[in-house]
Amino acid sequence: MHTSFVVVTVLAALAPLIAAAVDVVGAGWVRENMRRYGVAPWALTPLAVIKAAGGLALLAGLAWRPLAIAAAAGLVLYFLGAELTVWRARCYSHLGYPLPYLLLAAAALTLAVA
């Protein structure tokens, strides 16, 4: 197993896990941003569960590469959706927020496939 794959995968897993924890705590700034993007308040918990599941699956994917590929692909799609949601809401100054998560997931996917 390549060191770069392990390091990037762990970072790509921790990022959505931390983001999910922030969502679960229900930080006011997160709720305000979601309202601004047009996301219903009830959707915050399911979105946090999806992020947490992706992060946990990425960690489990260190033992079984196909799971890492599936989890990373799912996170890439999730954060592409986040970028599109922010773009659709015309909150262009917020486009950079989901970008690091997207790039980490894409890097993990690239290394998992390689």
N, C-alpha and C positions, 0 to 999 in steps of 0.2 A: 504494500500500500504506500503510495507516495505521500510524503510529508505535506506537500502543498494541498493535496486532496483533503487530508485530515484537517489541516488548519483552516482552510477556506470553508469546509463543510461545518466545522464546529462554530465558526463565526457566523455563517449563514443560518445556523440553527439557533444560536443564542439571540440574534437580532429579533426574529419574530416572536420568540418566547418572551423577551423583555417587553416588546411592543404589546403582546397579548396581556401581560401582567398590568401594564399601564391602562389598557382598555378595561380590564376587570375592576381595577381600583376605581375607575370612573372619573378620571381627572377632568376637571371642568373645561380645560382648554381642548381636550379631545372631543367632548360632547359638543362644544361650541363649533369646532371645525366640522364635525359630522353634520351638524345642522346646516352650516353654511354650504356644505357640499350636496345637500338634499338627501342625506341618508337618514332613515327613520331611527329614532333613539333605541327602539327595541332591537335593531340589527347589530348593535355594538357587541353584544355578548356572542352571537353566532359567529361574527367576524373574528372575534378574539379566539374562539374555539378553533376555527379554521387555521389561524396563524399558529396557535400552540400545537395543533396536530401536525402541521407541516414541519415545525421545528423539531418536534419529538421524532417524527418519521425520518428526518434528515440524520439525527443522531443514531437512530437504529440502522439507518442505511450505511453507516460505517462498517457494520457487520455483514450486510447483504446489499451489494451494489445496486441491484434493480430497484430496491426500495429507495435508495438515495436518488436515483434518476427520477422516479415517479414523484417523490416529495419535492425535489428541486424544480421539476417541471410545473408542479402544482403551485408552488410559491411564485414562480415566474409569472404564471397566469394571474395569480391573485394580485401581485403588485403591479402588473400591467393594468389590471382592472382598477386598482387604486389610482394609478396615474390618469387613466381615462376619466374616472369619476371627478378628480380634481380639475382636470382640463374642461370637462363638460360644465362644471360649476363656475368656470371662468375665474378661478382663484389661481391665476398663473404664478403668483409669488409663492404658492405652496407646492408647486410641481416638484421641487427639490426634496420634499419630505419623504415620499416613498422611494425615491431614486436609489439611495444606498442599499435599501432592502432588495430592490429589484436587481441591482448589480451583483450583490452577494449571492442571491439565488441563481442568477445566470452563470456566475463563475463556478458555483458548486455544481450546477448541471453540466457545464462544459468539462470540468475535471472528472465528474462521475462517468461521463460518456467516453472520455479519452482512455 
